[in-house]
């Protein structure tokens, strides 16, 4: 697989702002602060002999964009195994410098089903599944999970996960408002941790990382996610197990 690292090209994950405060006496003041960056990212997918097509537009926090694109396509069933990915790159044809790193094209080694792509054309940072055309399509690629598979966790490992993940959230340290997803083993050791303003994006980044380093399926790992575990996140975890 040929790929280009997105680590040094990504846009800033935090934006500096001026916070204005007003106290009970009506006196105002200001101080610098940081808020999480949120920008749209278009994901395009191409197959041999075919021009890339737009698959989805998601609102995300910049950073690990290639992992996000690959993870999204994998959990949608458009990528089945790591060898399906030929190239991952930012769009080189867009003339607007401002949007240069907001379009990611994934070149696949085989054709894909556009019906899978159409089921979730636009996703937001709060609700990635809102564009789904039907629940039947959502469940097509997901098979029942073996309850006996996966790591067995002790109480101490389980209770310690939130603090362990929190210690490796650099963007949260700056902004105080960001979700995280992490893969961990039975001893609580982290394989990969990713941050994003959207939980589902953070999960896609984690899964995409594992697709790109050819470590899927992930049966031996558990998935930690900050906030609630939505139907969509459970479905993504099932696709990557």
N, C-alpha and C positions, 0 to 999 in steps of 0.2 A: 504494500500500500504506500502510495506517495502522499505526503501531507506536509503542510506548513504550520509551524507552531504559531498559535495566536497569543502567546503569553506577552510578547513585547509589543503587540500591535493594538491591544484592546484599549478602548477609551476608559477614562477615569471612572472608577466605581463609586466615588464620592464627590459631591459638588460643594464648593465653599459658598456660604451664604452669610448674610448679616442678619442676626436675630435682634429684633427690637422688643424690649421689655417695658412694661408699664406697671408701676407698683400701686398700692392702694391709695397713695397720696397724689397720684396722677403724674409722678415724675417718670420720665422715660429714659432709656439708655439703650445701648446696642453693643453687641459683641460678635466676633466671628464664630462660625460653627460649620458643621458639615451635615449634609443630608444625602441619602442614598440616591445615586443616579438611576433613572429609569428611562430607557430608550427603546424604540421598536427595533426588532431584528427580523429581517425576512430570511426564511430558509428556502433555498432552491435545491431541487434534486434533478440529476440528469442520468441518463442511461446510455449505453453504447449506441452511437449513431443518432442520438436524439438530443435536441437542445434542452438545457435545464428548464424546468418548470417551477413556478412558485408553489410551494407546498403549504407554508404557514407564515404568519406574521405574529410574533410574540412580543409582549412588553417584558423587558428583562433588564437586569443590572449587567452592564458590560463586564466582560472577563470570562475566560474559558468558553468563548463563543463556539469554537469548533466542537468541543465536548457537548455543548447544549444542542447544536444542530444534529450531531450524530446520535445523541441520546434520545432526542425527540423522534427521529426517524426509526430508531430501534424499537422504542416503546409503542410506536404506531404500527409496527409490523412491516414497514417498508424496507428495513434492514433486518435480515434474519441471522446473519453471522458476520464476524469481523471481516472476512474475506470479501464481503459484498461492497466494502468501501474502497474505492480506488484513490480518490483525491478529496481533500477538503481545503477550501481557500476562500478568501474574501473576494468580492466581485471586483474585477479589474476593468469592467466596461462602463461603470457608473462614473460620470464626469464630476459629480459633486463631492468635493473633498469631505464635506461635513457628514455625508452618508457613506463614505467609503467602507467603513468597518461595521456597517449595520446591515450588510447583505452577505450571507454565507452560502456558498454553493458546494454541495456534496456530489461528487461524481461516483456513481455506482457501477459495479461490474456486470449487472444484469438489469433487466427491465423490472419495473415495479407497478403495482396496481394503483392507478390514480384515484380509484374509489376510496382507498384508505386515506389519501391525501386530502380529498374533499371533505372528509368527515369533521375536520377541525381546522378550517382555513385560518381563522383568526383567534388567537388566544390572548387573554389579558394576564396581568401579574396576579390578579386575585382569583380568577376562575378559568383555568386552562381548558376545561371541558365544555364551556358554554356554547361552542360552535358545533358540537356533535350533532350529526343528522339523525342518528338513531342508536339506541342502546344495543341493538342487534349487531351493528357494525363494530361497536366498541368491544364486544365480547368475542368476536369472531376468532381473533388470534390468540385468545387466552385460554389455557387449559387448566383444569383443577389443580390446586397446589397439594402436594403430598405433605400431610401434617407431621410426618415423622422426619422430614428433611430439615435442614437448617441447623444452626448452632444451638446448643443448650446453654442457657445463661443462668448464672448465679444471681441472687438478689443484689449482692454488692456491685457486680458489673452493671446490672440494669440501672440501679440507682445512681451510679457514678457517670453514666453517659452524658447527661446534660452539661455537667461541669467540664467534662473532658472535651466536649465539642466546643463549648463556649471559650475555652482557652486558645483555640486555634481559629478564631474569627476576627481577623484584622480589620475588616471593613466595619463590622459591628462595633469594634472598639472606637472607631472614629465617629460613627453615626448614631449608635444606640438603637437602630431599627433595621434589622435584616434577618431573613430566615437562613437556616442552614440545613444541609442534608449530609449524612455521613454513612460510610460502610464500615462495619466493625466486625471483629471475629469473636469467638467464644470467650476470649480473655479480655475483651474490651479494647483491643488494639485497633487503632484507626487505619484503614487502608487508604481512604481518600475523604476529604471534607470540602464541600463547596458552599458558597454563599450566593444568595440572590434575593431580590425583593419578592419574588414569587416562589412558593414552596415547590411547585411542580417543576419550575425551571432548575432549582437547586438539585432536585432528584434527577432530572435529565442530564445535568452536568456530571453528576456522580456516575450515572450509568454510561454516559458517553465516554467518560474517561476509561472505563473498564472495557468498552468495546474497542477503543483505539489501542489499548495495550493488550488486547486479546485475552482478557481474563474472565470473560463471560463463558458459561453461566456462573451465577454468584450464589449458588446453593449454600456454600460454607460461611456466608456472611449474613449479618443482619443489617437492616436499614433504619437509621435514626433520622427523624425529621422534626424540626421545631414546629410548634403550633399543632393544629389538628391534622389528623390523617384522613384526607378526603377519599372518596371512591376512586378518583383518578390516580392518586398516589399509590393506593393499594394495587390498582390495575398495572401501573408502571412497574411496581416491585414484582408482581407476578410474571410480567413479561421478561424480567431480567434474572429470574431465579435459576 
